[in-house]
Amino acid sequence: MSFDRSAVMNLAEKYESFYLYEESGILESIEQLRRNFEGVRFLYSAKANPHPGVIKCILSEGIGVDAASLREVMMGRENGLGKRDIYYSAPGKNLHDIDAALEECVIIADSVNEVVRIQSLAASHGIVAEIGIRINPNFTFDGDVGFANKFGIDEDTVFNCIDEWRSMKNIKIIGIHVHSRSQELDGALIAGYYAKMFELSCRFQEALGTELEFVNMGSGIGIPYAESDKPVDLAFLGGEMTRLINLYRGRLNNTQILVETGRFLVGKAGVYVTHVLDKKVSHGKTFVLLSNTLNGFARPSIAQMVESYTDAEKPANSEPMYTGRGAFGFVPLVDSEETQTVTVTGNLCTGTDVIVKDITLPELDCGDVFVITNAGSYAAVLSPMQFASLTPPVQIFLKTDGSTVIR
Ligand SMILES: *Cc1c(COP(=O)(O)O)cnc(C)c1O
């Protein structure tokens, strides 16, 4: 996805560093999912980018919320969503947050303790809470038998506890949730995972004895970061999903299939824009210093750090902090015909804010505008903006009508 170069140049006259999120890009991603998936409801994982303009745009398209906190639950409610449109799934929720969320969303219980806590809080309100169970399944994307995990309840434990849960008067289990991996580009692996999810759902429903109202398959659909990355084949994946829905129609009659996504909707619809503040030569190397890099958009600097520790072609990813080599595009907005090999850094009082070393770019001068791509998800939210008390970047949502929402 490209960015609106003239909007960037105009805004860059006013702001030294900023994120630009484009509504047109987000709508295009939503349309791609719609075109390829039938009979599936998508949930937006708000933690990827909770900018109010972004949230409003996505939710007004009929997408629900995958909330990782009470605050994210309330973002959904404040945008007019009903409690069945919001799924609150996070490990280690505190009592206050469970209590406040009880009548605002579907809470996904993440542990055996949490099921008991929800039961007791619901009892104190005299209500029956309709909840989901997050399962740590005995399968993975890679075809093995599961792993020790802080998320969810082990599949074996779930089947051991289910009778006890059924007897609890103030909870009603209406669905299950599994989220096993982010940023997968191989559609066949995701489809294989979906197939196992349908199988697990049937077994769970049978043990529960009542119909599942939803199965939340979690995320998985990745986006191409590096130039060599190939996008997920959504036509294939959507086709597999339709095939599975039809195959299981008799058994999962009234079950809503949910799929979560954060980065797919917003990751490529945002850029980070900053300026060259200074330029110098040291021991024969040319340094270009940008405003607010590690502190304003941490991921490129983190990538540089991870990659400085290893020669591996594919260092292990660690989502959402680190994805892989070449995950960000560096686009100086200059007309210069000349090129120059430079090391690009930030302006912090630490040497770790290196963005990229020894890269050949169009020749940059002080005041030039510098764009970093793939900045729509896990970008502003993951950056240590308080560091050194510098003025942080603003976040700008650009609507298709040309107006902006600035935070
Ligand atoms: C973070 C998260 C997601 C979003 O992952 P993306 O790779 O951004 O799509 C989905 N589900 C859960 C449970 C998450 O924690």
The ligand as a Gaussian input file, in Angstrom:
#p B3LYP/6-31G(d) Opt

LIG

0 1
 C       -2.670000      -9.163000      19.590000
 C       -3.718000     -10.146000      19.352000
 C       -4.290000     -10.258000      18.077000
 C       -3.857000      -9.450000      16.901000
 O       -2.827000     -10.006000      16.176000
 P       -2.477000      -9.431000      14.735000
 O       -1.263000     -10.159000      14.342000
 O       -2.241000      -7.965000      14.877000
 O       -3.632000      -9.687000      13.849000
 C       -5.346000     -11.133000      17.932000
 N       -5.797000     -11.871000      18.957000
 C       -5.260000     -11.802000      20.187000
 C       -5.809000     -12.614000      21.274000
 C       -4.199000     -10.945000      20.418000
 O       -3.659000     -10.878000      21.644000

